[in-house]
Amino acid sequence: MNDSNFRKAALTMLHQDKSGRPIEVAAIMWLLISATTFLCEQTRAEDDGVLPGIDVLQRHEFAELAGKQVGLITNHTGRSRDGVSTVQLLHDAPNVNLVALFSPEHGFEGKLDVSKINDATEQSTGLRIFSLYGETRRPTKELLDGLDVLVFDIQDIGCRFYTYVSTMGEAMKASAQHNVTFMVLDRPNPIGGRDVAGPMLDPGRESFVGFHSLPVRHGMTVGELAAMFRSELKLDLDLQVVRCEGWKRSRFWDDTGLLWVNPSPNMRSLTQALLYPGIGVIEFTNVSVGRGTDTPFEVIGAPWITARDFAAALNRNRPEGVSFVPIKFTPDASKFKGERCGGVNIVVTNRTTFEPLRTGFLIAATLRQLYPHEWEADKMLRLLGNESTLKAITDGNTPAEIEHVAEHGMAQFRDRRAGFLMYE
């Protein structure tokens, strides 16, 4: 018996019996049924979760790409909610002609950590994969010839120097130049869309690890960033963003119901993604940020760091939501390979109050205070991208003073980004 029939039965009992007891039973039945229905509806809503852009496109039966010659920029993260690759979905769609694939840093399968990646062939479809992290980082005219639409479907992690967004920006420029429509299949920002943190990228310091005028933590999706890039770079581009559904700015990845797939070899968990803006910004200096360990970006250290002293200094000044455990570790790859390092394990104790950049500034200030001769602070500029903030660090300022300097330009950025936000 369905909910409607139960309700009819309950009403019948209410009208037919005058003794009181059946009325009580019926009322209880009705309340139980209503509560059960409500809970089932809530459960269904939670189970439905977030739909990435590719799922929305599939629900539309790929109508936006019907009859088009399509190129796809993607990697192993481009997949539907149920795990089917975007490559396979577009290849199998009867009304879509997928003719070329393009891959970003780390390659099509997301397993390579090298400075140059060659072209390859996708095994299931036989399509050629053109590397955008090899001889060129922008699709050439020859690669775009014959394409009507270039689709982008890659999971970003919400940090300025994570290069998948740079690949998107370069491809947008090329598409505008050669009159190719650009479509973004949007995905959630895994570390949320509310919090932003500086510093801003200095004008003139744009690079492949700093494509556009953004803070380190921008709090935007790739679709929102694409809209910003088109507008602020004045690109004459037919941009189409297929929005994801069910995502809100307050939601982290573990609120989406989506499967976590390591977006790059050293990005292995949501915790590491959350730490990355604050810890990754330090990694061009002469410290290990955990590459070559099981927990990249959750540990930081060097052979010249005394673990207990370093942890004690950090914990004396630690901000809300984080603590530091003294450890020793030996990376088996990358910086200090095979060398015993003293350092700390960074423990996020409260995600709602944790600020990755605040923690990064604390670590930088502490390194400067304890190891002024050993730590090569100037190399931080590569990813920090902001001379004033670096000077505040090298001058020995407090973490609060460094954060104050890094806030310069953030009010203007918040105003800028407001016009491009697509989700509540």
Secondary structure as UniProt FT lines:
FT   HELIX           3..16
FT   HELIX           21..48
FT   HELIX           53..59
FT   TURN            60..62
FT   HELIX           63..65
FT   TURN            66..67
FT   STRAND          69..74
FT   TURN            76..77
FT   TURN            81..82
FT   HELIX           86..92
FT   TURN            94..95
FT   STRAND          97..103
FT   TURN            105..110
FT   STRAND          120..121
FT   TURN            123..125
FT   STRAND          128..131
FT   HELIX           141..144
FT   TURN            145..146
FT   STRAND          149..153
FT   TURN            160..161
FT   HELIX           164..177
FT   TURN            178..179
FT   STRAND          181..185
FT   TURN            190..191
FT   STRAND          197..200
FT   TURN            203..204
FT   TURN            208..209
FT   STRAND          215..217
FT   HELIX           222..232
FT   TURN            233..234
FT   STRAND          239..242
FT   TURN            249..250
FT   HELIX           253..255
FT   TURN            256..257
FT   TURN            265..266
FT   HELIX           270..279
FT   HELIX           280..282
FT   TURN            283..284
FT   TURN            291..292
FT   TURN            296..298
FT   STRAND          299..302
FT   TURN            303..304
FT   HELIX           307..316
FT   TURN            320..321
FT   STRAND          322..329
FT   TURN            335..338
FT   STRAND          341..348
FT   TURN            351..353
FT   HELIX           356..370
FT   TURN            372..374
FT   HELIX           377..380
FT   HELIX           381..384
FT   HELIX           387..394
FT   TURN            395..396
FT   HELIX           399..406
FT   TURN            407..409
FT   HELIX           410..418
FT   TURN            419..420
//
